[in-house]
Amino acid sequence: MRRLAPYLFAALALLLTGCRAGNSVLNYWDGEDIVVTESGYQAAEDRFARYAELLVAAPKDEADEALEGFLERIKEDEVSYYVYAEWLEAAFHSCLSPCRSPRLFGISVKHLTQDGILSKEELARLSRLAVLDNYNLPGQACTLPQGVQAEGPALYLVLNLDCRSCREALTALAGEHPEAEHIALCFGYSPIPDVPGWEYLKPEGLEEIFELDAAPFWFLTAADGTVATPYCAEFEAPHYAKAQAI
């Protein structure tokens, strides 16, 4: 299964934000054709986006039951199965998605693994993402690479030094949360940027905690070291452009 490009994550995020539906999440797919065709691709994407929004808003037991039923249905068509697998990742895993849900993504990955339709390599990638999604959830003690520790509240930015928009994120966040220490967790080969107000670190083991392909993203910890704001890929800057590597 191919990886979705960053702009598709962004497009789905905008779509999810703008969609509202009155359907019950348990009967949402009743009478609907689950097959994704070339001519009906956009309509199917819109329908799934509305469904994802209903799932994250529904009570836990109801959402889990509905998702399990949906995951059984997508096995009706193998081509559609691959498409839905991508959409499930974009909706429930991506930092850009307003429907991000480690729980729902974990259920999805478990089901996809049991089905055995995707390649072993793709299942291994998704399983790794599901594990990483359970780090640094709101209220948890923050998991960081060895040697990284703030004395009080901290804003952490994970960035690829070889990515222009990652470096722009430093400027976009420089004035945010002035009560917090600003720490840039860097990887890549380009020189450290000359943006003041940041402590720049290149710790080992970043890839064991974070999905580096999702950079840039940030998160905020409270004075006691617990996560106050989970991973976020939104930046308040009019010039900010998402993920343009140079």
N, C-alpha and C positions, 0 to 999 in steps of 0.2 A: 504494500500500500504506500503510495507516495505521501510525502509530508506536505501539508497545506502551507502555502506561502503566507508570510506575515500579513499581507494585505487582505487575505481571505479571512484571517482571524478578526481583523478590524472590521471588515464588512459584516461578518456575522454578529459581532458585538453591537454594531449600530442597528442591525435588523432586530436583534433580541430586545434592545432597549425600546424600540418603537412599537413593538407588537403587544397587543392585548387580546385576550380571547375569553369567552365565557364558558367554553366547553369544560366538562368534568374531565379531570386528568385520566380517570379510569376508563371512560368510554370514548376518549378522544379519537381513537383510530377506528371506531366502529363504522363500517361501511366505506372506509377509505382504502384505496389501493396503495399498498406499501411499496410497490415497485417504482423505482426512479428511472424515468426515461429521458432521453436527450431533449425531447420537445417539452417535457413537463418538469425539467430539472429545477427551474426557478420556483415554480409552484410548490414542489416537494420541499425545497429548502425553506421557503416561507412557512410551510405547514410544520416542519420540524422545529423551526425557531420558536413558533408559538407554543409548541409542545414542551420545549425545554424550559421556557419561562413558567409554564404551568407546573412543571415538575418541581422546580426549586421553591415555588410558593406554596406547594401542597404540604399537608402534614406528612411526617416522615414515613409512617407505615403505608399510607396511601401512595406516596410517590414511589417508594421502593417496589410495591406491588405492580404499579403501572409500568415502571421501567422494565421489570422482569418480563411482563407480558409483551412489551414492545420488542425487547431483545429476542424473544422467541419468534416473533412474527417476521423480523427482518431476514431470517434464514430462508424465507420463501424464495428469495432471488439472490444469487451469489453476487452479481454485479452491484445490485443495490446495497448489499451487505457491506461492501467495501466503502461505498459512499457514506452510509450511515456511520460506519466506524470513524471516518474522518470528522463528520459533523459532531459525533459524541465527544471526541477529543476537543474540538474547537469550542463547544458549548460549555463543557464541564471541567476542562483542564486549563484552557488558555487564560493567562493573566489579563487578557484584553476583554474577556467575556463577562458581562454582568451576571451570567448564570453559573459562574465558576462554582463547582461543588466537589470537593475531594471525595465525599461519600458517594455521590452518584457516579463519578468517574471510576471509583474503585469497584462499584457494582458492575459497571459496564465492562471494565477490563477483565474482571473475574469471569463474566459470562463469555466474552470474546475468546478468552483462553480455553475455556471448556469446549467451545464449539470447534476449535481447531481448524477454522477456515483460513485465517490469516497465516502468513509465514511465521516461522519460529523467530526470525529476526525482528519482525514487526511486533510480535507478541512480547518479546523480551524488552523492546523499547517502551511499549505501553506499560508493561508491568513495572519498569523502572520509574516511569513518570508517576504511576499510582503510588509508589513508595515515597517519592520525593514530595508528593502533594500532602502527605501527612506530617511533614515538618512545618514548624512555624505557623500553626493555626492560631487564630485569635485566643488570647488567654493562656496559651502554652508558654513555658519557659523557652526562650529563643535558642535555637540550635545554630551554632556558628562554627566556622573552622577553628582549629586549635590556635590559641594566641590572640584571637579577636575578642575584645571585651571592652565595653564602655562603662564609665563610672556612673552614669545616670541615663536619662532618656537618650535614645539614639535613632537617627534616620540612616538606614543603610541603603545604598544604591549598588546594585550588581550591574557592572558594565564591561563591555568588550572594548578595549582600547583601540581596536582596529575599526570600530564602527563610528561613523560621523554622528549619527543621532544619539548614540550612547554618550558621546562627549557633550552634545547639546543638552542632554538631560541633566548634566552637572549644573549648568547655568539655570535651567528651568527650575531646579529644586533648591538652588542656593539660598533663597530667601524664605523657604517654607520651613515651618516648625522651628523657629529660632531658639526655642527652649531646648532643643535636642542637639547632641553632637552629630555632625555630619561625617559619615564614614563611607568611603567608596571602596567596594570590594572589586578589584580589577583583575582582568585576565586579558591575554592578547600580547602583541609584540610592540605596539607603538609606544612612544614616550608618554610619561605621565602628563596630562594636560595642565596648563597653567590657569586653573580656575581656583580662586581663593575660597577659603571657608571649609575645605574638605581635608580630612585625613585620608591619604591614599595608601591602601594596603594591597599586596598581591599574595594572599595566603595560599598555601597548598590545601588541596581537598575541596575546593569550591564545587567541583563537579559531583562530589558525593552528597551534597546537600541541596544544590540548586540546579534547575534546568537552564544551563547556560545559553542554549539556543533562544530562550525567551528574553534575554537581556536587550534593552535595559528595563529593569523593574526595581521598585523600591519597597521598603516596609519600615514600620516604626515600632520601636520598643519603648515600654514605660520604664520608669526609674528602677523598678524591681526586676527588670530583665525579661518580663513577659511581653508577648506580641500584642501591641495595641491596634495597629493597622496591618492587615495581611498584605501579601504581594499585590502590587498595583503597577500598571503600565501606563497610567495617565499622568500627563505633565502639563502644568499650566504655563504654556508658552506659545504664542501665536505662530512663531517660526518653526516650532518643533515638528520634525518629520520622522516617522517611524522607520527604524531599521534600514538604513541605507549604508551598506558596507562599502568601504573604500580600500 
